[in-house]
Protein backbone atom coordinates (compact mmCIF):
# COMPACT_ATOMS: atom_id res chain seq x y z
CA UNK A 1 0.00 0.00 0.00
CA UNK A 2 1.03 3.61 -0.48
CA UNK A 3 0.37 6.51 1.85
CA UNK A 4 -0.44 10.07 0.81
CA UNK A 5 3.28 10.85 0.70
CA UNK A 6 3.98 7.90 -1.59
CA UNK A 7 5.66 5.88 1.18
CA UNK A 8 5.12 2.13 1.31
CA UNK A 9 3.46 0.80 4.44
CA UNK A 10 1.79 -2.35 5.65
CA UNK A 11 -0.58 -3.17 8.51
CA UNK A 12 -0.32 -6.65 9.95
CA UNK A 13 -1.37 -8.20 13.29
CA UNK A 14 -2.01 -4.86 14.95
CA UNK A 15 1.24 -3.27 13.76
CA UNK A 16 1.74 -0.54 11.18
CA UNK A 17 5.04 -0.95 9.30
CA UNK A 18 6.40 1.85 7.14
CA UNK A 19 9.91 0.60 6.50
CA UNK A 20 11.47 2.61 9.28
CA UNK A 21 9.06 2.51 12.20
CA UNK A 22 6.80 -0.12 13.67
CA UNK A 23 3.85 1.22 15.61
CA UNK A 24 0.34 0.23 16.61
CA UNK A 25 -2.57 0.54 14.24
CA UNK A 26 -5.42 2.87 15.15
CA UNK A 27 -7.69 -0.16 15.45
CA UNK A 28 -5.40 -1.77 18.06
CA UNK A 29 -5.22 1.45 20.08
CA UNK A 30 -9.01 1.87 20.01
CA UNK A 31 -9.53 -1.74 21.09
CA UNK A 32 -7.12 -1.32 24.02
CA UNK A 33 -8.75 1.94 25.12
CA UNK A 34 -12.23 0.42 24.92
CA UNK A 35 -11.19 -2.56 27.05
CA UNK A 36 -9.64 -0.34 29.74
CA UNK A 37 -12.64 1.99 29.77
CA UNK A 38 -15.00 -0.98 30.02
CA UNK A 39 -13.13 -2.39 33.01
CA UNK A 40 -12.94 0.99 34.80
CA UNK A 41 -16.55 2.14 34.42
CA UNK A 42 -17.75 4.42 37.20
CA UNK A 43 -21.04 2.53 37.58
CA UNK A 44 -19.26 -0.50 39.01
CA UNK A 45 -19.22 -0.79 42.76
CA UNK A 46 -15.81 -2.42 42.96
CA UNK A 47 -13.00 -1.44 45.27
CA UNK A 48 -9.71 -0.17 43.92
CA UNK A 49 -7.84 -3.45 44.39
CA UNK A 50 -10.40 -5.34 42.29
CA UNK A 51 -10.28 -2.78 39.48
CA UNK A 52 -6.48 -2.81 39.43
CA UNK A 53 -6.44 -6.62 39.47
CA UNK A 54 -8.80 -6.67 36.47
CA UNK A 55 -6.86 -4.18 34.31
CA UNK A 56 -3.33 -5.40 35.12
CA UNK A 57 -3.54 -8.46 32.82
CA UNK A 58 -4.84 -6.28 29.96
CA UNK A 59 -2.03 -3.74 30.34
CA UNK A 60 0.62 -6.42 30.78
CA UNK A 61 -0.65 -8.44 27.82
CA UNK A 62 -0.77 -5.43 25.53
CA UNK A 63 2.67 -4.33 26.70
CA UNK A 64 4.16 -7.75 26.07
CA UNK A 65 2.55 -8.11 22.64
CA UNK A 66 3.44 -4.62 21.42
CA UNK A 67 6.78 -4.25 23.20
CA UNK A 68 8.67 -4.17 19.90
CA UNK A 69 6.71 -1.20 18.56
CA UNK A 70 6.17 2.42 19.46
CA UNK A 71 3.43 2.56 22.09
CA UNK A 72 3.32 6.31 22.73
CA UNK A 73 -0.45 6.55 22.21
CA UNK A 74 -1.19 3.85 24.77
CA UNK A 75 1.32 5.25 27.26
CA UNK A 76 -0.17 8.71 26.96
CA UNK A 77 -3.70 7.31 27.32
CA UNK A 78 -2.76 5.50 30.53
CA UNK A 79 -0.82 8.38 32.08
CA UNK A 80 -2.55 11.54 30.91
CA UNK A 81 -6.11 12.74 30.54
CA UNK A 82 -7.33 14.50 27.41
CA UNK A 83 -6.14 17.91 28.61
CA UNK A 84 -2.59 16.78 29.35
CA UNK A 85 -2.89 16.41 33.12
CA UNK A 86 -1.96 13.23 34.96
CA UNK A 87 -4.83 10.78 35.38
CA UNK A 88 -6.16 9.93 38.80
CA UNK A 89 -7.73 6.57 39.50
C-alpha positions as CSV (number, residue, x, y, z in Angstrom):
1,X,0.0,0.0,0.0
2,X,1.0,3.6,-0.5
3,X,0.4,6.5,1.9
4,X,-0.4,10.1,0.8
5,X,3.3,10.9,0.7
6,X,4.0,7.9,-1.6
7,X,5.7,5.9,1.2
8,X,5.1,2.1,1.3
9,X,3.5,0.8,4.4
10,X,1.8,-2.3,5.7
11,X,-0.6,-3.2,8.5
12,X,-0.3,-6.7,10.0
13,X,-1.4,-8.2,13.3
14,X,-2.0,-4.9,14.9
15,X,1.2,-3.3,13.8
16,X,1.7,-0.5,11.2
17,X,5.0,-1.0,9.3
18,X,6.4,1.8,7.1
19,X,9.9,0.6,6.5
20,X,11.5,2.6,9.3
21,X,9.1,2.5,12.2
22,X,6.8,-0.1,13.7
23,X,3.9,1.2,15.6
24,X,0.3,0.2,16.6
25,X,-2.6,0.5,14.2
26,X,-5.4,2.9,15.1
27,X,-7.7,-0.2,15.5
28,X,-5.4,-1.8,18.1
29,X,-5.2,1.4,20.1
30,X,-9.0,1.9,20.0
31,X,-9.5,-1.7,21.1
32,X,-7.1,-1.3,24.0
33,X,-8.8,1.9,25.1
34,X,-12.2,0.4,24.9
35,X,-11.2,-2.6,27.0
36,X,-9.6,-0.3,29.7
37,X,-12.6,2.0,29.8
38,X,-15.0,-1.0,30.0
39,X,-13.1,-2.4,33.0
40,X,-12.9,1.0,34.8
41,X,-16.5,2.1,34.4
42,X,-17.7,4.4,37.2
43,X,-21.0,2.5,37.6
44,X,-19.3,-0.5,39.0
45,X,-19.2,-0.8,42.8
46,X,-15.8,-2.4,43.0
47,X,-13.0,-1.4,45.3
48,X,-9.7,-0.2,43.9
49,X,-7.8,-3.5,44.4
50,X,-10.4,-5.3,42.3
51,X,-10.3,-2.8,39.5
52,X,-6.5,-2.8,39.4
53,X,-6.4,-6.6,39.5
54,X,-8.8,-6.7,36.5
55,X,-6.9,-4.2,34.3
56,X,-3.3,-5.4,35.1
57,X,-3.5,-8.5,32.8
58,X,-4.8,-6.3,30.0
59,X,-2.0,-3.7,30.3
60,X,0.6,-6.4,30.8
61,X,-0.7,-8.4,27.8
62,X,-0.8,-5.4,25.5
63,X,2.7,-4.3,26.7
64,X,4.2,-7.7,26.1
65,X,2.6,-8.1,22.6
66,X,3.4,-4.6,21.4
67,X,6.8,-4.2,23.2
68,X,8.7,-4.2,19.9
69,X,6.7,-1.2,18.6
70,X,6.2,2.4,19.5
71,X,3.4,2.6,22.1
72,X,3.3,6.3,22.7
73,X,-0.4,6.6,22.2
74,X,-1.2,3.9,24.8
75,X,1.3,5.2,27.3
76,X,-0.2,8.7,27.0
77,X,-3.7,7.3,27.3
78,X,-2.8,5.5,30.5
79,X,-0.8,8.4,32.1
80,X,-2.5,11.5,30.9
81,X,-6.1,12.7,30.5
82,X,-7.3,14.5,27.4
83,X,-6.1,17.9,28.6
84,X,-2.6,16.8,29.4
85,X,-2.9,16.4,33.1
86,X,-2.0,13.2,35.0
87,X,-4.8,10.8,35.4
88,X,-6.2,9.9,38.8
89,X,-7.7,6.6,39.5
